[in-house]
Amino acid sequence: MKNKFAMRLSELIAESGKTQNAICSDLHIAKQKLSNWKTGYTEPCMDDLMMLALYFEVTSDYLLGLEDETGAKHDFEEK
């Protein structure tokens, strides 16, 4: 099962209308790096997270699943 970041990144890539190759070229990253993020195999470091947020014009909190597309913050229930 994909984590929230991987799901959001996959959605943003699909909504962008760009190929993964084009996005990798724009961001100057390896195709494998984007693929690993998209599948949830790895997660980006802080610098890469900021780069993705700026590229897709979303907040890092949105990418991490801490807020929705309106900017509303999510509360996490303790278990």
DSSP file (Angstrom, degrees, kcal/mol; ACC not computed):
  #  RESIDUE AA STRUCTURE BP1 BP2  ACC     N-H-->O    O-->H-N    N-H-->O    O-->H-N    TCO  KAPPA ALPHA  PHI   PSI    X-CA   Y-CA   Z-CA
    1    1 A M              0   0    0      0, 0.0     2,-0.1     0, 0.0     0, 0.0   0.000 360.0 360.0 360.0 134.5    0.0    0.0    0.0
    2    2 A K        -     0   0    0      1,-0.1    38,-0.1     2,-0.1     2,-0.1  -0.421 360.0-121.8 -74.1 147.5    1.3    3.4   -0.9
    3    3 A N     >  -     0   0    0     -2,-0.1     4,-2.3     1,-0.1     5,-0.2  -0.357  33.4 -98.5 -79.9 171.0    1.9    6.1    1.7
    4    4 A K  H  > S+     0   0    0      1,-0.2     4,-2.7     2,-0.2     5,-0.2   0.893 123.0  52.8 -59.4 -42.3    0.1    9.4    1.5
    5    5 A F  H  > S+     0   0    0     59,-0.3     4,-2.9     1,-0.2     5,-0.2   0.945 109.8  47.7 -58.8 -49.1    3.2   11.1    0.0
    6    6 A A  H  > S+     0   0    0      1,-0.2     4,-2.3     2,-0.2    -1,-0.2   0.892 112.8  49.0 -61.5 -40.5    3.4    8.5   -2.8
    7    7 A M  H  X S+     0   0    0     -4,-2.3     4,-2.2     2,-0.2    -1,-0.2   0.934 113.2  46.4 -64.9 -45.3   -0.3    8.8   -3.6
    8    8 A R  H  X S+     0   0    0     -4,-2.7     4,-2.6    55,-0.3    -2,-0.2   0.921 112.6  49.8 -64.5 -42.9   -0.2   12.6   -3.7
    9    9 A L  H  X S+     0   0    0     -4,-2.9     4,-2.5    -5,-0.2     5,-0.2   0.925 110.1  50.8 -61.5 -44.2    2.9   12.6   -5.9
   10   10 A S  H  X S+     0   0    0     -4,-2.3     4,-2.2    -5,-0.2    -1,-0.2   0.905 111.3  48.6 -59.8 -41.7    1.3   10.1   -8.3
   11   11 A E  H  X S+     0   0    0     -4,-2.2     4,-2.8     2,-0.2    -2,-0.2   0.921 111.3  49.4 -64.1 -44.3   -1.8   12.3   -8.5
   12   12 A L  H  X S+     0   0    0     -4,-2.6     4,-1.5     2,-0.2    -2,-0.2   0.888 110.4  50.5 -64.4 -39.1    0.2   15.5   -9.1
   13   13 A I  H  X>S+     0   0    0     -4,-2.5     4,-0.7     2,-0.2     5,-0.6   0.942 113.2  45.8 -62.7 -46.7    2.2   13.8  -11.9
   14   14 A A  H ><5S+     0   0    0     -4,-2.2     3,-0.9     1,-0.2    -2,-0.2   0.916 113.4  49.1 -62.5 -43.8   -0.9   12.6  -13.6
   15   15 A E  H 3<5S+     0   0    0     -4,-2.8    -1,-0.2     1,-0.2    -2,-0.2   0.751 100.4  66.6 -68.5 -24.0   -2.7   16.0  -13.2
   16   16 A S  H 3<5S-     0   0    0     -4,-1.5    -1,-0.2    -3,-0.2    -2,-0.2   0.775  94.1-139.8 -69.6 -25.1    0.4   17.8  -14.7
   17   17 A G  T <<5 +     0   0    0     -3,-0.9     2,-0.3    -4,-0.7    -3,-0.1   0.536  63.0 120.5  76.0   5.0   -0.1   16.2  -18.1
   18   18 A K      < -     0   0    0     -5,-0.6    -1,-0.3     1,-0.1    -2,-0.1  -0.688  66.6-113.4-100.2 154.4    3.7   15.8  -18.3
   19   19 A T     >  -     0   0    0     -2,-0.3     4,-2.2     1,-0.1     5,-0.2  -0.439  26.8-115.2 -76.9 159.5    5.6   12.5  -18.7
   20   20 A Q  H  > S+     0   0    0      1,-0.2     4,-2.6     2,-0.2     5,-0.2   0.868 118.5  56.6 -62.1 -35.0    7.8   11.3  -15.9
   21   21 A N  H  > S+     0   0    0      2,-0.2     4,-2.2     1,-0.2    -1,-0.2   0.910 107.1  48.0 -61.9 -42.4   10.8   11.8  -18.2
   22   22 A A  H  > S+     0   0    0      2,-0.2     4,-2.7     1,-0.2    -2,-0.2   0.906 111.9  49.3 -65.5 -41.7    9.8   15.5  -18.7
   23   23 A I  H  X S+     0   0    0     -4,-2.2     4,-2.4     2,-0.2    -2,-0.2   0.924 111.2  49.6 -64.0 -44.1    9.4   16.1  -15.0
   24   24 A C  H  X>S+     0   0    0     -4,-2.6     5,-2.0     1,-0.2     4,-1.1   0.897 111.7  49.1 -61.6 -40.1   12.8   14.4  -14.3
   25   25 A S  H  <5S+     0   0    0     -4,-2.2     3,-0.4     2,-0.2    -2,-0.2   0.927 111.4  49.0 -64.1 -44.9   14.4   16.6  -17.0
   26   26 A D  H  <5S+     0   0    0     -4,-2.7    -2,-0.2     1,-0.2    -1,-0.2   0.884 119.0  38.8 -60.3 -39.3   12.8   19.7  -15.5
   27   27 A L  H  <5S-     0   0    0     -4,-2.4    -1,-0.2    -5,-0.2    -2,-0.2   0.514 105.2-126.9 -92.0  -6.4   13.9   18.8  -12.0
   28   28 A H  T  <5 +     0   0    0     -4,-1.1     2,-0.3    -3,-0.4    -3,-0.2   0.933  64.8 130.6  58.1  48.3   17.4   17.5  -13.0
   29   29 A I      < -     0   0    0     -5,-2.0    -1,-0.2    -6,-0.1    -2,-0.1  -0.894  63.5 -95.4-127.1 159.7   16.8   14.2  -11.2
   30   30 A A     >  -     0   0    0     -2,-0.3     4,-1.5     1,-0.1     3,-0.4  -0.424  28.3-125.3 -71.7 147.4   17.2   10.6  -12.2
   31   31 A K  H  > S+     0   0    0      1,-0.2     4,-2.5     2,-0.2     5,-0.2   0.871 111.1  57.5 -59.5 -38.2   14.1    8.7  -13.5
   32   32 A Q  H  > S+     0   0    0      1,-0.2     4,-2.6     2,-0.2    -1,-0.2   0.855 101.7  55.9 -63.3 -35.2   14.7    6.0  -10.9
   33   33 A K  H  > S+     0   0    0     -3,-0.4     4,-1.9     2,-0.2    -1,-0.2   0.945 110.7  42.8 -63.0 -48.9   14.6    8.6   -8.1
   34   34 A L  H  X S+     0   0    0     -4,-1.5     4,-2.7     1,-0.2    -2,-0.2   0.905 113.9  52.2 -64.1 -41.5   11.1    9.9   -9.1
   35   35 A S  H  X S+     0   0    0     -4,-2.5     4,-2.0     1,-0.2     6,-0.3   0.906 108.4  50.8 -61.5 -42.1    9.9    6.3   -9.7
   36   36 A N  H  X>S+     0   0    0     -4,-2.6     6,-1.5     2,-0.2     5,-1.4   0.882 112.6  46.3 -64.4 -38.5   11.1    5.3   -6.2
   37   37 A W  H ><5S+     0   0    0     -4,-1.9     3,-0.6     2,-0.2    -2,-0.2   0.925 111.6  51.7 -66.5 -44.6    9.2    8.2   -4.7
   38   38 A K  H 3<5S+     0   0    0     -4,-2.7    -2,-0.2     1,-0.3   -28,-0.2   0.835 113.6  43.0 -64.3 -34.4    6.1    7.5   -6.7
   39   39 A T  H 3<5S-     0   0    0     -4,-2.0    -1,-0.3    -5,-0.2    -2,-0.2   0.586 112.2-117.0 -87.8 -10.7    6.0    3.9   -5.6
   40   40 A G  T <<5S+     0   0    0     -4,-0.8    -3,-0.2    -3,-0.6    -4,-0.1   0.560  79.3 125.6  85.5   8.3    6.8    4.6   -2.0
   41   41 A Y  S   <S+     0   0    0     -5,-1.4     2,-0.3    -6,-0.3    -4,-0.2   0.898  82.9   5.0 -66.2 -40.4   10.0    2.7   -2.1
   42   42 A T  S    S-     0   0    0     -6,-1.5    -2,-0.3    -9,-0.1    -1,-0.1  -0.882  72.0-135.0-134.4 168.9   11.9    5.8   -0.9
   43   43 A E        -     0   0    0     -2,-0.3    -6,-0.1    -3,-0.1     2,-0.0  -0.924  29.2-103.4-124.5 152.6   11.0    9.2    0.3
   44   44 A P        -     0   0    0      0, 0.0     2,-0.1     0, 0.0   -11,-0.0  -0.336  29.9-117.3 -74.6 154.6   12.6   12.5   -0.6
   45   45 A C     >  -     0   0    0      1,-0.1     4,-2.5    -2,-0.0     5,-0.2  -0.290  42.8 -91.4 -75.3 174.0   15.0   14.5    1.6
   46   46 A M  H  > S+     0   0    0      1,-0.2     4,-2.4     2,-0.2     5,-0.2   0.900 126.8  50.9 -57.7 -44.3   13.9   17.9    2.8
   47   47 A D  H  > S+     0   0    0      1,-0.2     4,-2.1     2,-0.2    -1,-0.2   0.909 112.5  46.3 -62.1 -41.7   15.5   19.7   -0.1
   48   48 A D  H  > S+     0   0    0      2,-0.2     4,-2.5     1,-0.2    -1,-0.2   0.867 109.6  54.7 -69.1 -35.9   13.8   17.4   -2.6
   49   49 A L  H  X S+     0   0    0     -4,-2.5     4,-2.3     2,-0.2    -2,-0.2   0.921 109.8  46.8 -62.0 -43.9   10.5   17.8   -0.8
   50   50 A M  H  X S+     0   0    0     -4,-2.4     4,-2.4     2,-0.2     5,-0.2   0.900 110.6  53.0 -64.0 -40.3   10.8   21.6   -1.2
   51   51 A M  H  X S+     0   0    0     -4,-2.1     4,-2.5     1,-0.2    -2,-0.2   0.920 110.9  46.6 -60.9 -44.5   11.7   21.2   -4.8
   52   52 A L  H  X S+     0   0    0     -4,-2.5     4,-2.7     2,-0.2    -2,-0.2   0.905 110.8  52.1 -65.0 -41.8    8.6   19.1   -5.5
   53   53 A A  H  X>S+     0   0    0     -4,-2.3     5,-2.2     1,-0.2     4,-0.7   0.925 113.5  43.9 -61.2 -44.9    6.3   21.5   -3.6
   54   54 A L  H  <5S+     0   0    0     -4,-2.4     3,-0.4     3,-0.2    -2,-0.2   0.913 113.8  51.1 -66.1 -42.3    7.6   24.4   -5.7
   55   55 A Y  H  <5S+     0   0    0     -4,-2.5    -2,-0.2     1,-0.2    -1,-0.2   0.922 118.8  35.1 -62.1 -45.8    7.5   22.5   -8.9
   56   56 A F  H  <5S-     0   0    0     -4,-2.7    -1,-0.2    -5,-0.2    -2,-0.2   0.427 108.5-123.3 -91.1   1.3    3.9   21.3   -8.5
   57   57 A E  T  <5S+     0   0    0     -4,-0.7     2,-0.3    -3,-0.4    -3,-0.2   0.915  71.6 116.5  56.5  48.7    2.9   24.6   -6.7
   58   58 A V      < -     0   0    0     -5,-2.2    -1,-0.2    -6,-0.2     2,-0.2  -0.826  68.7 -96.7-131.1 171.8    1.6   22.9   -3.6
   59   59 A T     >  -     0   0    0     -2,-0.3     4,-1.9     1,-0.1     5,-0.1  -0.560  25.2-122.2 -88.1 158.2    2.7   23.0    0.0
   60   60 A S  H  > S+     0   0    0      1,-0.2     4,-2.2     2,-0.2     6,-0.2   0.857 115.4  59.6 -64.8 -33.4    5.0   20.4    1.6
   61   61 A D  H  >>S+     0   0    0      2,-0.2     5,-2.8     1,-0.2     6,-1.0   0.885 103.9  50.4 -61.7 -37.5    2.3   19.8    4.1
   62   62 A Y  H >45S+     0   0    0      4,-0.2     3,-1.2     3,-0.2    -2,-0.2   0.946 109.9  49.5 -63.7 -47.4    0.0   18.8    1.2
   63   63 A L  H 3<5S+     0   0    0     -4,-1.9   -55,-0.3     1,-0.3   -54,-0.2   0.863 112.2  48.6 -59.4 -35.7    2.6   16.4   -0.2
   64   64 A L  H 3<5S-     0   0    0     -4,-2.2    -1,-0.3    -5,-0.1   -59,-0.3   0.529 116.7-113.3 -83.6  -5.9    3.0   14.9    3.2
   65   65 A G  T <<5S+     0   0    0     -3,-1.2    -3,-0.2    -4,-0.6    -2,-0.1   0.652  83.2 121.2  84.5  15.6   -0.7   14.5    3.8
   66   66 A L  S   <S+     0   0    0     -5,-2.8     8,-2.5    -6,-0.2     2,-0.3   0.623  78.3  21.7 -86.8 -14.1   -0.9   17.0    6.6
   67   67 A E  B    S-A   73   0A   0     -6,-1.0     6,-0.2     6,-0.3    -2,-0.2  -0.972  77.8-120.7-145.6 161.2   -3.4   19.2    4.8
   68   68 A D    >   -     0   0    0      4,-2.0     3,-1.7    -2,-0.3    -6,-0.1  -0.281  47.1 -83.5 -92.7-174.8   -5.9   18.8    2.0
   69   69 A E  T 3  S+     0   0    0      1,-0.3    -7,-0.1     2,-0.1    -1,-0.1   0.671 128.5  56.4 -66.4 -16.0   -6.1   20.7   -1.3
   70   70 A T  T 3  S-     0   0    0      2,-0.1    -1,-0.3     3,-0.0     3,-0.1   0.570 118.7-108.8 -88.2  -9.5   -7.9   23.6    0.4
   71   71 A G    <   +     0   0    0     -3,-1.7     2,-0.3     1,-0.3    -2,-0.1   0.422  68.5 148.0  95.3   0.2   -5.1   24.1    3.0
   72   72 A A        -     0   0    0      1,-0.1    -4,-2.0    -5,-0.0    -1,-0.3  -0.533  46.8-125.2 -71.5 131.2   -7.2   22.7    5.9
   73   73 A K  B     -A   67   0A   0     -2,-0.3     2,-0.4    -6,-0.2    -6,-0.3  -0.459  18.0-129.0 -76.6 147.5   -4.9   20.9    8.4
   74   74 A H        -     0   0    0     -8,-2.5     2,-0.4    -2,-0.1    -1,-0.1  -0.794  12.9-137.8 -97.3 139.1   -5.7   17.4    9.4
   75   75 A D        -     0   0    0     -2,-0.4     2,-0.6     2,-0.0     0, 0.0  -0.781  14.3-144.6 -92.1 139.0   -6.0   16.3   13.0
   76   76 A F        -     0   0    0     -2,-0.4     2,-0.3   -10,-0.0   -10,-0.0  -0.917   9.5-139.8-107.9 126.1   -4.4   13.1   13.9
   77   77 A E        -     0   0    0     -2,-0.6     2,-0.3     1,-0.0    -2,-0.0  -0.647  18.2-125.8 -82.8 135.5   -6.0   11.0   16.5
   78   78 A E              0   0    0     -2,-0.3    -1,-0.0     1,-0.1     0, 0.0  -0.607 360.0 360.0 -79.3 141.5   -3.8    9.3   19.0
   79   79 A K              0   0    0     -2,-0.3    -1,-0.1     0, 0.0    -2,-0.0   0.380 360.0 360.0-109.2 360.0   -4.2    5.5   19.3
